[in-house]
Amino acid sequence: MRSILAVLTVLAVIVVFWYAACVPMNIKGVLTEQERAGAEVQPPSAKDRRDMSEFGLVMNNSFAIPATWEQDRPRLPAPHQVAVEMWETTVQKKITSKRSLIYHGWVTLSATMLGFVIGTGLGILLAVGIVHSRVMDLSVMPWAIVSQTIPIIALAPMIIVVLYSVGIQGIIPKAVISAYLSFFPVVVGMVKGLRSPDAMQLDLLRTYSASRSQGFWKLRLPASMPYLFTSLKIGIAASLVGAIVGELPTGAVAGLGARLLAGSYYGQTVQIWSALFAAAILAACLVGLLGLVERKVLKRMGMAQ
């Protein structure tokens, strides 16, 4: 009960600050509209102009504050505007509609899951090789680290152009970008997990004349499970980001990235924010699902949570 109350309190504080931030962000646009309609607008004083003109406008034209939460194209949409847009584009739209967030979310989710599977598989294989091979540890691991220093926003167009040049289009380029972002946390987490057994446990296996493969399946892999699931939670979120980023350079017409692009083209900030919240909710659901699987698997393995 206390945890729920704490979450609701933090949420209420965020909403209050959000509404408060909408006033100075949107006041200029509101006053411009009302001035064109014939309303009398008081300009900020000289001191206010030297400091913060938006707050000066608010102080001198407080009658316009309610309108800052109702603009059609605000700089910063109010929380209820985003909530209404999400309701209209999820519940009130058919899931096959090009305006449905569920439709766009499914398109992005498809690329996310494909990239996540590819990145996870690659990450686990690399981690096993790094742990069991000194050569791979010295050669592959540094390159894996260096690969993450390249900004994905710069790398994504190059990946898409190269794949398009060889005739690979559709979901694959986005999945490749998702895999690129998701494999690294899996590599790091699995390497840490596979190396987590201490020397006494490894010596005990040697005492029983266990082979290297038996040591992997009986000791290293079970010990790595908590590390793996922690990495998977990071990887699935990164994979979603990769899928969205992969939609941006292609001028995609479907997907959450496409919704962000369309909103930016036409100045529909409410649409942009609703797509951002849809992506956040989707990421939270994916991480929560992994957390549920983690609890089930670790409980079955007899590991305390």
Helices and strands as residue ranges (DSSP letters): H 2-36, H 46-50, H 53-60, G 62-69, H 79-90, H 101-132, H 134-147, H 152-165, H 171-194, H 199-207, H 212-215, I 216-220, H 221-247, H 256-265, H 269-300
